[in-house]
């Protein structure tokens, strides 16, 4: 893929309000303290922390706070894209995706729609009327596809065309989510298909979907897509996921792709990272996703050591 030397804006989202463990809010601070910016720069990525956003409780309960946070995040992401930079959003729980991708889609504007590759153990496609937990981190994709009801007012928008969205690694979901995505025509690659066909081939298909007739694409990485043997520090783990070394290798293929509009990482829970193993693998994954093939061999070697 073509190389594009874009500055990477690291945008932290210090919120666990929408998730299963409020400690996800600590993720941006933990990764910043670990030297993530310096590590990316050593990998040849011109990265710097642009800002870290936090929710404000000004009425409307948790949905109101998350909606305002997503609106602020969307504005930041849109500004970064319009400035010719590559925003990398570091959550926080995955409800931040409603802000990340609405902002990225808005920035593309008349150039065309946004495609999205969503790596996740879950479908994140509940509405408030179908969710058994009522947690907002289980709803952002439905919101982005225009399927949310009034309980999430401010998050709905329908900014993504369903035909350009692909989910990879799914293995834990409710029937209502599966029915919604099937009705909309969203392509879902369950973990069984990923393991049977190989992640590289599945990612090829997903990227084709995200790039067909679009002005660019994004990648949203929920860390629970990974096998918990490699990255255990997530709030809602699911067994038998994608291995860390394999994901590092494949993410290296997208880094520096000029069609990549934004990258997002969510659901790291530092309080569960007792030995720092998850933090180290996150650094390797980000070096791969943002640094590209130039760092592939080193990223893969590091990831193999962590696996």
Buried (B, 14 or more C-beta within 10 A) or exposed (E): EEEBEBBBBBBBBBBBBBBBBBBBBBBBBBBBEBEBBEBBBEBBBEBEBBEBBBBEEEEEEBBBBBBBBBBBBBBBBBBBBEEEBBBBBBBBBBBBBBBBBBBBBBBBEEEBBBBBBBBBBBBBBBBBEBBEEEBBBBBBBBBBBEBBEEBBEBBBBBBBBBBBBBBBBBBBBBEBBBEBBEEBEBBBBBBEBBBEEEBEEBBEBBBEBBBEEBBBBBBBBBBBBBBBEBBBBBBBBBEEBBBBBBBBBBBBBBBBBEBBBBBBBBBBBBEBBEEEBBBBBBBBBBBBBBBBBBBBEBBBEBBBEBB
